[in-house]
Amino acid sequence: MKNSEEVNTNIVEEEKNEKELTDDELYAKIQTEKLIKRKKTKKFATFTGLCVALVLAIAVIVMATVPISFKPNCIESGFDSVSFISGNTSPQLYNKNEKGYSMFMNYYNKAFSQTFLTALFNGSLNSYEINDNRNNNKLDETEEDRINQFKTIAGTDNFVKVHYKGTKEEGGRVIGKKLTNQNGSIYHPRYYSTNVTLTFNDAYIAIDDEEGFKDTKIFVIATYPVFSSNEITDYVERYIEITVKADTNIIYKAWNDLIKAGV
């Protein structure tokens, strides 16, 4: 390293040399130094810009190619069984770990998978809507009547029923899965002043015979508490209609293969 005396000597020599320069030469030297400094600044700015552009390009590629799951949070996975319901035929049921179940989960995941950009343009990012109209969403008594009820609303004869066994509490009542919003938070029904949590064991997913990501109806059979003098005296079942965007035609195309998995 140069000591302080050498540095001071160099500074003195540079000042001496500058004094010996003519005005034109001194002006040329100053302009040259400015030009060199400007080029260095421009190179740094160009390098920084290229780095930013590269990061943005990678981000766009990832958003355009990497699929993201938009499955409804409340029925994302973990079903104890799935049933395939079509028209007036008897439902085909598969329990967890059976071939038909695992096949269904593969197509189910694909039906709700989109790239971020695709989801952004077709509105899937904010498509999770819960219709909790307690007064109107009354259920018919038998499952057959309920399915016909859902067929009328969804405009299709094809459904997949997903079932959670739940857990038993004292008194023999079975507690199902908690109903959640898409962000994972607990959904609280708007018709109650208290923070009531709804649970369910069954949900019906409408399956579309046409391609494309579009509004998809899911009917969750929720258990509502009945209050008297601020105490729960009973429970009643009503359906909650959830609307998401999905391409359930992926499941429809594989329908026969899914049914044959139990043969």
C-alpha positions, 0 to 999 in steps of 0.5 A: 500500500502507498504511504501518506507521503507517496499519496501527497507527492502524487497529488502535488505532481498532478496539481503541478502537471495541471498548472502546466496544461493550457486552458484547452488541454485542461478543459479536454482532460476534465471532459475526458474524466467526466466521460469516463465517469459517465460510462462507468455509471451507464455500465452499472445502470445497464447491468442493474437493469439487465438483472432486474429484467432477468428477475422479471422474466423468470417471474413471468415464466414461473407464473405462466408455466408452474401450476397452482392449486385453487382447490376449495380450502374446506374440501382440499383433501383428506376425504374418507370416501368419494362417490360418483353420482350420475343420473339415476344410476346407483352411486359408485363409492370408493374409500380412502386408499382404494384405486378409484379414490386415488385415481379421482384425487389425481383428476381432482387436483388437475381440475383445480390447477391453473397457472397464476397468469391464467387464474389472474385473467379468468378471475379464479384468484378471487372466485371463492364465494359462499352463499349462506342463505339460511332461510332459503337453503333448506334441504329435502329429507332424502339424499335422492331428493337432495341430489335432485335439488342440487341438479336443478341448481347446478344444471348437471346430472353428474356429481362427486360426493366427498365424505368425512367421517368426523369424530364423536363427542359425548352424547354420540353426536358426530362432529364433522370438518370445520367450514373454512374460507379460502384463506383457511380462516374459520367461516362464521355464518352471518345470521348468528351474533355469536361466533358459531362454527359450522361443521359438515361431513358431506359435500357435493361437487358438480361435474361439468360436461363442457371444457374450460374453467368456469363457475363450479357449484359445490354444495356443503351439508352444514350443521347449524345449531338451534338456539333457545335462550342463548343455549344450543338445544338442537342441530339442523342441516342446511346446504351452503352453496360455494362457487369456485372456478374449475375445469371439472370436465377433466373429471367428466372425461375420466368418468367411465375409467373412474367408475370401472376402477371398482370392477 
